[in-house]
Amino acid sequence: MNGLAERFGDRAQVSESYGDTTIDVGAADWIELLTFVRDSLGYVYFDWLTGVEDPPDGFHVVAHVYNPPAGRRLLLRTRVLREDPRLASAVGVYRGANWHERETYEMFGVIFDGHPYLVPLLLPDGFEGHPLRKDFILAARVAKVWPGAKEPGESGHGAPSRRKTLPPGVPADWGPPDA
């Protein structure tokens, strides 16, 4: 990529996969990378940004940008730690990152420093937790039986009923009391 090696040296890793280019940088270089690809490489169209859990101790923040005249896509990626999931906001570089960062904040708990209005976007007021984290327990699976679900053997014929188990990640003391 033109000028990327000169600008970032070994702070940026470029990889190709299925015809798409991905650039990985550290969190400290995130805004510099976004600004560089927009101003120097022509990736002026911001498509999307999200979080991806990277167990056991972090998250990737991933942004997808596009260069319209060249018809090329670019995936930009950085990593933040679970203990302190903070990253500089991309809104100053791409205004379209605003809602994407709010959603990533709400769903994964990544805090975007400098964001102009980092408040929940999708979930109801008072919602606790970050539902796209792998350690988030889906209480609805425990508190309410799936409508119409039948265990094997409940139809009166067929195999006997299997042992009932909780969904993965649900503590043993959760759920409705035994009837």
C-alpha positions in Angstrom: 0.0 0.0 0.0 1.4 3.4 -1.0 3.1 5.1 1.9 1.8 2.8 4.6 5.2 1.2 5.4 6.9 4.6 5.4 4.3 6.1 7.7 3.7 3.2 10.1 6.7 0.9 9.7 6.3 -2.3 11.7 3.4 -0.7 13.7 1.0 -1.8 11.0 0.5 -5.4 9.7 -1.1 -5.9 6.3 -2.7 -9.1 5.3 -4.7 -10.4 2.3 -7.5 -12.8 2.6 -10.0 -13.8 -0.1 -9.0 -10.7 -2.2 -9.6 -8.3 0.7 -6.9 -6.3 2.5 -6.8 -6.0 6.3 -4.6 -3.6 8.2 -4.0 -4.2 11.9 -2.6 -1.5 14.2 -2.3 -0.9 17.9 -5.0 1.1 19.6 -2.6 4.1 19.9 -2.3 4.3 16.1 -6.1 3.8 15.4 -6.9 7.5 14.5 -3.7 8.0 12.6 -4.5 4.9 10.5 -8.0 6.1 9.8 -6.9 9.6 8.8 -4.1 8.2 6.6 -6.3 5.8 4.6 -8.9 8.6 4.1 -6.5 11.4 3.2 -3.6 9.6 1.5 -5.2 6.5 0.0 -8.6 7.8 -0.9 -10.8 5.6 1.3 -13.3 8.4 1.9 -16.4 6.2 2.3 -17.0 4.9 5.8 -19.1 1.7 5.6 -19.3 0.2 9.1 -17.6 -0.3 12.5 -18.2 -3.1 15.1 -16.6 -5.1 17.9 -15.6 -8.7 17.8 -14.8 -10.5 21.0 -11.2 -11.9 21.1 -11.3 -14.3 24.1 -10.1 -14.5 26.7 -8.9 -10.9 27.3 -9.9 -8.5 24.6 -12.0 -7.2 21.7 -11.1 -6.3 18.1 -12.6 -3.1 16.9 -13.1 -3.4 13.1 -13.9 -0.7 10.6 -14.7 -1.2 6.9 -13.9 1.7 4.5 -14.2 2.0 0.7 -12.4 3.9 -2.1 -15.1 4.7 -4.6 -13.0 5.6 -7.7 -10.7 2.6 -7.3 -13.6 0.2 -6.2 -11.4 -1.1 -3.4 -12.4 -2.2 0.1 -10.2 -2.1 3.2 -10.7 -3.6 6.6 -9.0 -1.8 9.5 -8.6 -3.5 12.8 -7.3 -2.8 16.3 -7.5 -4.5 19.7 -8.5 -3.3 23.1 -8.3 -5.1 26.4 -11.3 -6.4 28.3 -10.1 -4.8 31.6 -10.1 -1.3 30.0 -11.9 -1.4 26.7 -11.1 2.1 25.5 -10.3 3.5 22.1 -10.2 7.0 20.6 -13.4 7.8 18.7 -13.3 7.8 14.9 -16.1 10.3 14.6 -13.6 13.2 14.0 -12.3 11.3 11.0 -15.5 9.7 9.7 -18.7 11.3 10.9 -20.5 8.1 9.9 -18.8 6.2 12.7 -21.1 7.9 15.3 -23.9 5.4 15.5 -21.6 2.4 14.9 -19.5 3.4 17.9 -22.6 3.9 20.1 -23.8 0.4 19.1 -20.4 -1.1 19.8 -20.3 0.7 23.2 -23.7 -0.7 24.1 -23.3 -4.2 22.8 -19.6 -4.8 23.8 -18.8 -2.2 26.4 -16.0 -0.6 24.3 -15.7 3.1 25.4 -14.9 5.5 22.6 -13.0 8.4 24.1 -13.9 11.8 22.6 -17.2 10.5 21.2 -19.7 13.5 21.1 -22.7 11.5 22.5 -21.8 8.1 23.7 -25.2 6.9 25.1 -27.1 3.7 24.5 -28.7 3.4 21.1 -30.8 0.2 20.8 -31.5 -1.3 24.2 -34.2 -0.2 26.6 -33.4 2.3 29.4 -31.9 0.6 32.4 -30.6 -2.5 30.5 -27.6 -3.9 32.3 -24.7 -5.7 30.6 -23.4 -6.0 27.1 -25.4 -8.6 25.2 -22.8 -9.4 22.5 -20.1 -10.4 25.0 -19.6 -14.1 25.2 -19.9 -14.0 29.0 -23.4 -12.3 28.9 -26.0 -14.7 30.2 -29.2 -14.8 28.2 -31.7 -14.8 31.0 -34.6 -15.2 28.6 -33.4 -18.7 27.9 -33.6 -19.6 31.5 -36.6 -17.7 32.8 -39.0 -18.7 30.1 -39.5 -22.1 28.4 -39.2 -22.0 24.6 -42.8 -21.9 23.2 -43.7 -25.2 21.5 -40.5 -26.9 22.3 -40.8 -30.6 22.9 -38.1 -32.9 24.3 -37.6 -36.2 22.5 -40.3 -38.7 23.8 -42.8 -36.0 24.9 -45.1 -36.8 21.9 -46.1 -40.1 23.4 -44.0 -42.2 21.1 -40.4 -42.3 20.1 -37.3 -42.2 22.3 -37.5 -41.4 26.0 -37.0 -37.9 27.3 -33.4 -36.8 27.7 -31.9 -35.2 30.7 -32.7 -31.5 30.9 -29.7 -29.2 30.8 -29.2 -25.4 31.0 -27.8 -23.6 27.9 -24.0 -23.1 27.9 -22.8 -20.4 30.2 -25.9 -20.3 32.5 -25.2 -20.8 36.2 -26.8 -23.8 37.8 -28.8 -21.6 40.3 -30.5 -19.7 37.5 -34.0 -20.5 36.2 -37.5 -21.2 37.4 -37.8 -23.3 40.5 -38.6 -27.0 39.9 -42.3 -27.6 39.8 
